[in-house]
Amino acid sequence: MNDLPLRYALIGAGGIAQAHLQTIAALPGVTVVGIADPADPRTWRLSGPHAGAPRFTDAEVMLRETKPDLVSVCTPNKFHHPFTLLALAHGAHVACEKPMAMTVAEAEAMEAARARAGKLGSINFTYRNVAAFRFARELIAGGELGRLLRVNVVYLQSFLGAPATPHSWRNDVALAGFGALGDLGVHMIDGVHFLTGLAYRRVVGLAQTLIPEKPDAAGTPRPVTTDTNAAWLAELDGGVIGTFETTQIAPGYGNFFRIELSGEHGTLALHSDHPEEIWLRAGATLTRYATWKTDLPLQKLPTEFAGRGAPTTPAAIVHAIRGAKVDFPTFADGLRAQRVVGAILSSMQTGAWAPVA
Ligand SMILES: NC(=O)c1ccc[n+]([C@@H]2O[C@H](COP(=O)([O-])OP(=O)(O)OC[C@H]3O[C@@H](n4cnc5c(N)ncnc54)[C@H](O)[C@@H]3O)[C@@H](O)[C@H]2O)c1
């Protein structure tokens, strides 16, 4: 790995921006040349040695003045598309947050602009870095489960249902585009594709807003226009049936992301609270006989594998810019997930299955 000098800038200085700043700025040869956010800098949530980088309230001014090689886009979803196009136009590679965009058309335009500019683009599908996900992917690719037969995914949170959580951009469809469906759903959709390599053929789904309003930070009631609950059925390559459910308002659930898959010769399950463990029953001999006792033991990942880890997506794009061969979620992956969300929304309009283009 070389340490090619790299000028780095960040747009949006909220919660996830800290993760980008921490991982990218820590790499040798990276200089943080600017951070842009229109909010009062006293409200920015950045800390650490690079949080004091030059500050801008206008992203365009920052791009013009600082000429970064790489830009992280960490704003509310509505701004992913315009800031990505702007950063590419200023000659930068882009590490964009998920969901990639508000619509499929926006995501397509981002990928087309990236290709025209000859730059790299990543979408921060964080679970791809989790050791258990990478180990499960290796098991599935190695044929340990045999032909895949079923997928079940749940991603459940409670934060939005809590009265203490104030209204934010996440509850405004004009800024967020979607609620649980886009926020958590793209992790679910990408997670299954990452693990199995299977493409989505068609979907049918439903999303609902089950909390009509929330008070904002000043106590004023504001409407919730994003979905709080969504579920969909998918048919994947090979006719594999996928069932998916997500919510932001299930009491008791913090960040509960579970994927379970069964094939002819085994079942495995992954859980976000267990990044270095896997529930697994696999092997043609072991699974040959019927049993009436459920037995899916929680197993530790091989130590060597768990220790190996993977660079975070924002860090991986730096390695890729420097010429290393690294596996990271690209704009094409972001677009793929966006197309599935778009098809779920289409199916809601018609009440029928929608093909995934
Ligand atoms: N990959 C993940 O797992 C993950 C986790 C959390 C958030 N996210 C994504 O990251 C993005 C940001 O989420 P967050 O939790 O950090 O939100 P946040 O509310 O904490 O931060 C958003 C920041 O963007 C700033 N902003 C708003 N409009 C702007 C503009 N026009 N120009 C520049 N900055 C602007 C806000 O002032 C705020 O500082 C969202 O797209 C979200 O989906 C991804």
The ligand as an SDF file (V2000), in Angstrom:
LIG
                    3D

 44 48  0  0  0  0  0  0  0  0999 V2000
  -23.9490    3.6210    6.9190 N   0  0  0  0  0  0  0  0  0  0  0  0
  -24.6880    3.6330    8.0050 C   0  0  0  0  0  0  0  0  0  0  0  0
  -24.9000    2.6220    8.6470 O   0  0  0  0  0  0  0  0  0  0  0  0
  -25.3110    4.9440    8.4490 C   0  0  0  0  0  0  0  0  0  0  0  0
  -25.5440    5.2220    9.7940 C   0  0  0  0  0  0  0  0  0  0  0  0
  -26.0810    6.4740   10.1350 C   0  0  0  0  0  0  0  0  0  0  0  0
  -26.3950    7.3950    9.1340 C   0  0  0  0  0  0  0  0  0  0  0  0
  -26.1770    7.0750    7.8260 N   0  0  0  0  0  0  0  0  0  0  0  0
  -26.5040    8.0190    6.7400 C   0  0  0  0  0  0  0  0  0  0  0  0
  -25.6810    9.1760    6.8650 O   0  0  0  0  0  0  0  0  0  0  0  0
  -26.3960   10.3220    6.4400 C   0  0  0  0  0  0  0  0  0  0  0  0
  -26.3750   11.3510    7.5680 C   0  0  0  0  0  0  0  0  0  0  0  0
  -26.9560   10.7770    8.7160 O   0  0  0  0  0  0  0  0  0  0  0  0
  -26.5460   11.2640   10.1900 P   0  0  0  0  0  0  0  0  0  0  0  0
  -27.0720   10.2420   11.1210 O   0  0  0  0  0  0  0  0  0  0  0  0
  -25.1070   11.5970   10.2350 O   0  0  0  0  0  0  0  0  0  0  0  0
  -27.4400   12.5850   10.2810 O   0  0  0  0  0  0  0  0  0  0  0  0
  -27.2030   13.8340   11.2100 P   0  0  0  0  0  0  0  0  0  0  0  0
  -28.5080   14.5290   11.3220 O   0  0  0  0  0  0  0  0  0  0  0  0
  -26.4920   13.4410   12.4650 O   0  0  0  0  0  0  0  0  0  0  0  0
  -26.1760   14.7380   10.3760 O   0  0  0  0  0  0  0  0  0  0  0  0
  -26.5170   15.3300    9.1480 C   0  0  0  0  0  0  0  0  0  0  0  0
  -25.6380   16.5630    8.9830 C   0  0  0  0  0  0  0  0  0  0  0  0
  -25.8110   17.0700    7.6650 O   0  0  0  0  0  0  0  0  0  0  0  0
  -25.8520   18.4910    7.7530 C   0  0  0  0  0  0  0  0  0  0  0  0
  -26.4960   19.0710    6.5890 N   0  0  0  0  0  0  0  0  0  0  0  0
  -27.8130   19.2520    6.3630 C   0  0  0  0  0  0  0  0  0  0  0  0
  -27.9800   19.8740    5.1740 N   0  0  0  0  0  0  0  0  0  0  0  0
  -26.7390   20.0800    4.6590 C   0  0  0  0  0  0  0  0  0  0  0  0
  -26.2620   20.6980    3.4770 C   0  0  0  0  0  0  0  0  0  0  0  0
  -27.1100   21.2160    2.5660 N   0  0  0  0  0  0  0  0  0  0  0  0
  -24.9150   20.7800    3.2810 N   0  0  0  0  0  0  0  0  0  0  0  0
  -24.0610   20.2310    4.1670 C   0  0  0  0  0  0  0  0  0  0  0  0
  -24.4700   19.6440    5.3240 N   0  0  0  0  0  0  0  0  0  0  0  0
  -25.7820   19.5670    5.5530 C   0  0  0  0  0  0  0  0  0  0  0  0
  -26.6040   18.7490    9.0550 C   0  0  0  0  0  0  0  0  0  0  0  0
  -26.3910   20.0800    9.5260 O   0  0  0  0  0  0  0  0  0  0  0  0
  -26.0010   17.6900    9.9710 C   0  0  0  0  0  0  0  0  0  0  0  0
  -24.8310   18.1650   10.6050 O   0  0  0  0  0  0  0  0  0  0  0  0
  -27.7950    9.8400    6.0610 C   0  0  0  0  0  0  0  0  0  0  0  0
  -27.8550    9.6400    4.6790 O   0  0  0  0  0  0  0  0  0  0  0  0
  -27.9280    8.5180    6.7820 C   0  0  0  0  0  0  0  0  0  0  0  0
  -28.7990    7.6010    6.1380 O   0  0  0  0  0  0  0  0  0  0  0  0
  -25.6310    5.8900    7.4660 C   0  0  0  0  0  0  0  0  0  0  0  0
  1  2  1  0
  2  3  2  0
  2  4  1  0
  4  5  1  0
  4 44  2  0
  5  6  2  0
  6  7  1  0
  7  8  2  0
  8  9  1  0
  8 44  1  0
  9 10  1  0
  9 42  1  0
 10 11  1  0
 11 12  1  0
 11 40  1  0
 12 13  1  0
 13 14  1  0
 14 15  2  0
 14 16  1  0
 14 17  1  0
 17 18  1  0
 18 19  2  0
 18 20  1  0
 18 21  1  0
 21 22  1  0
 22 23  1  0
 23 24  1  0
 23 38  1  0
 24 25  1  0
 25 26  1  0
 25 36  1  0
 26 27  1  0
 26 35  1  0
 27 28  2  0
 28 29  1  0
 29 30  1  0
 29 35  2  0
 30 31  1  0
 30 32  2  0
 32 33  1  0
 33 34  2  0
 34 35  1  0
 36 37  1  0
 36 38  1  0
 38 39  1  0
 40 41  1  0
 40 42  1  0
 42 43  1  0
M  CHG  2   8   1  16  -1
M  END
$$$$
